[in-house]
């Protein structure tokens, strides 16, 4: 395998609760009719000036920088990045990257990968080259760009890391995942490590594909004795390949100048401290802590920490029920119900309280696991008080063997053939009989005890 160095530039839409664009008050709205959320600023009408940058977007980008372990610059300057394209009526994009910029955060590190810089910029409009139409709804949306050092050694490593990055960004609701992420990547191979950039990658999957493609393409060329030259390529989404775009000599000159219409954003220490105070524990750190504090399996902790809401639910439930059960239920049962119903946790009645109640009642042998699973499914539809619901509906586990025995006798007498099967050595016949008792009791009989009782009664 050829040795590679690979870096990423990841772009995503910054999530802001006020749903306003970066330099004007136009609404950020998905799937809106084209050109309905526009104003003179985001369409760059002559004479229009930007408003001060959306404070929430600035705070979010600082939060991202802090989560990535970056040093936060105290004086942030927007630059004008000039280029001519139909999506850019002003002829320049406002960005914190570029020749004279001071990015929001620099010199960070996340899970072993160096972070070169984190900055904010505005999105251009959407131009459709087929119809020639331009939709300015997108113009001026706040974007985050995260640039890594060329520390990745394989496409697979980049894939794993990106997943963790997305989880982390999700913890602080930093980006709009539905709006998708875009990326550029650079890949270089031994022995010269001349950097080849790949632009226009429009999905998570394609990032990995582009790196894989470039790795094998460059390795092949090097093995044929060719010398790799520094150049830029574009990713062709449909074909899954990269194509030549421009050589180093043709590199674009964006003629960066500081944006004269915007004062520098001064980041006070107080502001950094108050943002820091609100940051959640980083997912990778949380995962390690859950394993050591609650003695749960690493695989369970990994799945639980993939979503902050699940992790918080687990921790609360693990204080009222056994951590082992809480982990198993969050990882398997809660996720099963959410996947099946395609609902978000907050749209269901499943929360730390209801889950803790279910688990505690199972552990106290007040209800069977089967009843608890059914109730969890019901909770996905609507919220209710678990303890009250159980007593109202009479769902408590049958206590005492006498009541279970009655049902066992009924099942045995109704299924003579199955009983014979069991006597002639078919173990699965027993499971069938236990299942029948569970059905008759609506899951309220303890399955283990039921099995013992039936076994005793029909021992061959
Ligand atoms: Zn606007």
Boltz pocket constraint, residues with backbone or C-beta under 6 A from the ligand:
constraints:
  - pocket:
      binder: B
      contacts: [[A, 21], [A, 24], [A, 25], [A, 26], [A, 37], [A, 38], [A, 39], [A, 40], [A, 41], [A, 42], [A, 43], [A, 139], [A, 140]]
      max_distance: 6.0
